[in-house]
Amino acid sequence: MPGYTINAPISAFHTYTASASLTIAICSRTPGRRTRTTPPGRQTLFRGMARLMLPLANIPQPRIGSFQFHADGTVTLTNRPLPCSVVILENEGALRTIQRNETYTCTEPFIADMLTLHDNSFLRNLNATYGEDDCRSQMASKALLRMLSHHYVERKHRNGPFYFQFTDLYASNIFVDEQWNITCLIDLEWVCALPAEMLAVPYWLTGHGIDEIVDDNLHEFDVIRQEFMKNFEAEEASMQNPTLASTMHKGWESDGVWFWRCLTSTNAMISFVKDHNCPRFSRLSSEAEEIIS
């Protein structure tokens, strides 16, 4: 076969300065050297992300699910909700909990099925625990999530409306130009209509792993989170019915953001429960873990 040559610029990597000591690499579609953003560049990035998140969620949806594309060119909200974490867990052996074409008009059944998916993943993973104590700790945390879930569902929104959200909006999927304007996104197939409470500030903005956002790292993240939210609120102010920023603030103040992260995390659920959700109510002792598990 004849050879082919594609003349295309090689993407340059730029680093977004998350804090005084941490940077995050983001791809740029224009050639250039490795650089650091200035605070104005960070503001541009945050505004760009808000301008992507808000229009996507601008049209309320009647159910939790994903788009299904049909052969006749029509698109319907009739596919199961498919965050990227669901596929990861299923590919690792978890039994499918949410069947194809299954959608939800109420938040609680969706939560129950997502937690069952995590239970299935735990049961199918022969290396899920280090021993009996760790096993009881994980089982207790999973049970507590079911017990505490009603604290994090806004009753007036339990039956919708729901909003389309990115579930794979990571730094590696964002392309920017030299001025840090977002020019391209990849991995858009994981967009879902989800409860409003699940919309959150991307956790990677300070460069820490999601299970590392505790103590000083939590304070550092909160500073950046507030900066992001100022840009988000400014963009939302032009919308007809701005409510999402308020919901995001409530989720942060109640630690609900960590509960919802549990549903879509592949390996940090236990850390969220112990570091964020459980301390608000009571510390989980080894005796309590044994009783609950």
N, C-alpha and C positions, 0 to 999 in steps of 0.2 A: 504494500500500500504506500502511496506517496506520503511524504511528510508534510506537516502543516506548521506554519509559524504564526503565533498570535502576538501582534504588537499591542501590548497593553502595559500601562505603568504599573510598577510594583508598589503595592500599598506600603506607605510609611507608617511607623508606629510613633505615636505621640503619647506623652504621659500626662495624665490629669493629676494635679497636685491635690490630694485629698486632705493632707494635713502637713505639718511642718516636716514630718519625717517619712511620710508614705506617699507613694504615687501609684496610679493605676494606668496600665497601658491600654490605649484605645486605638483602633486602626484608622488611618486616614487614607482616602483614596487618591490623594495627590502625593507625588514624591516629595521627600524632604528629610531632614535630619531629625534625630530624636530630640524632643524638646519638652519643656515643662510648661504647663498652663500658668497664666497669671490669674488673679482673682476675676478680672473681667471675662477671661476665657471660661472660667468655671460657671459664671453667671449665664453665659451664652449656652453652655451645655445644659444647665438646669432648665433654662427656658425652653430649649429645644425638646428636652424630654417631656416637660409639661405639655407642650404643644402636640406631642404625639399621644400622650396618655388621655388628655381631655377630649379631643375629637373622637377618639375610639369609643369613649364611654358616653358620648354626648346623646346617643339615642337609647333610652331605656328599653330593656328587653323583658319579655314576659316569663322567661324561664332560664334556668341554668343549663348551659350546654355549649355546643360548638356548631359552627356552620357546616352544612353538608352541601357539596356541589354536585348537581345532577347533570346527566347527559344532555338534557334539553336546554342547558344554560342557566337554569334557575338555581337560586341559593336559598336554603331554608335552615332555620335553627332547630335541627332535628337530630343532631349527632350528640353522643355523650360528651360531657365536659372532659376535655383532654389536656390538662396541664402536662408539661413535659415530664414531670416527676412521676405521673401515673404510668407512662410508657416505660420509664426506667425501672420502676418497681416490678411491673409485669414482665419485662424482659429478664429480670433477675430471678423470676420464678414465682412471684406472687400470683395467686389465682385472681382472675378478673372478677371484680366486684360490680362495676357499672357496665352493663351490657350496651352493645351498639344500639343506637337510636333511643337510648334511655335518657330522658331529660328530667328536670325537676322544676316544679312551680313553688316549692317551699324549701327553705334553707336547711331545716333540721334533718330531713332524710338525706340530703347531700352530705352533711357532716357525718352522719352515721355510716354511710357507705364509704366515705373516704377513710374513716378510722378503721373500718373493717378491712379495707385494702391494706392498711399498715399492719393490722393483726395477721392477715394472710402472709404478708411479707416476712413477718417475724417467725411464723410457724414453719415456713418453707426454707428458711435460712439456717442451716445446720451450725453456722458459726456466728449466730446472732448474739451470743452472750459469752462472758468469760468464766461463768460459774453460777452457782445457785443464787448467791447474793445479788449478782448483777441481773440475773434473770428475774428475780422478784422485783428488783428496782424498776426494770423496764415494764414489767406487767402492771405494776402499781401506777406508773406514769400514764400508761395507756388507759387504764381504768379511770384515773383522775380526769383525763381529758373529756371523757364522756360525762362525768359528773359535773364538770365546770362549764361545759359548752353553753348552757343557757345564759351564763353571765355575759357572753360575747356576741349574742345574736340580738340585734335591735328588733324588738317585737313588732314595731310598726312597719318594718321592712322585711319581715320573714317570708312574706309571699310576693316579694318583689317591690319595685322593679329591680332588675339585675343589670349589670353593666359589663360591656366587653373590656377585657384587660389583657395586657401582655403577661405571660407567665414565664417568659424566657428573655427578659430585657436585661441582659448582662453586658458588661463592658466589651466583651469579645464579639458581641453581635452589633455593635454600634460603630458606624463609620462617620468621620468628621473631616472637615476641611481645615485649612491653616488657621482659620478664625474660630474653630470649634463649633461651627454650625453643623448640625447633623445632616448628612447627605444620603445615608443609606442605612437600612436595618436588614438583618437576615434572621432566619429561623422564626418566621411569622406564623408558621403552621400551628403554633401552640396557643394562639389567641382563643380565649373562652369568654362566655358570658357568665359572670360569677357574682356572688353577693358584694354589695358595695363595701362591706367591712374588710374585704380581702385586698382592696386597693391600698398600697403602701409605698413609702419611699424606698427605692432600691437599697438593699442592705450593703452593697459593695462600695458605697461612696467613700468610705474611709480606708478601704484596702484590707480590712480584717475579714477573716472567715466569719460566717454567720453565727457560729457557735462561740466566737471569740468576743462578741459584743457584750461585754460585762465590765463592771467596775469602771476604770478609767476609760476603757475603750467605749463603754456605753455613753459616758459623758461626751466623749469626742464625737461619737456618731450623732448624738442629740444636737450638738452645735451645727453640724452639717445638715442634719435633717431640718432644723428650723430655717436654715438658709434656703434649702430646696423648697420648703413649703411656702416661703414668701414669694418665690417665683411662681409656684403652682397657684397660689391664691390670686396673684396678679393676672395670670392668664384666665383663671376661672371666672374672674369678675365680669368678663365680657359675655359670659354665657347667660342664657335666660333664667335658669334655675340652679344657681350654684349651691351645691350641697356636699360635694365629694370631699372638699378640703376639711369641712367640719367633721365628717365621718372619720377621716384619716386622723385628725387630732384626737378625737374620742378614743380611737383604737390605740393610740400611743399612750394616752393618759391612763387607760384602764389595763394596759398590758395585753389587750386583745390582739394587737398586731402579732404577738408571739404565738398566740393560740392558732391564728389563721396560718402562720408560717408552718406550724406543726403539720397541717393537712397536706402541704405541698413540699415538705422537706423529705429528702430520701434518707438522711442519716443524722439529723440534728434534733429530732423531736424530743428526746429525753433531756437534752441540754436545755431546751426552751422551757420545759416543764419545771425543772429544778432551779434554773437561774432566774426565771421571770414570772411564770404563772403561779407556781405553788407558794413562793414566799409572800405573795399578796394575801394569802389566806392562812397558811400555816406551813412550817417547815416539815418536810417528809422524813420522819425518823425511820430507822431500820425496822422498828417494831410495827410502825404503821404500814410500811411496805409489805411486811409479811402478812398482815391482816388483809390488806386490800387485794394482794395478789392471790 
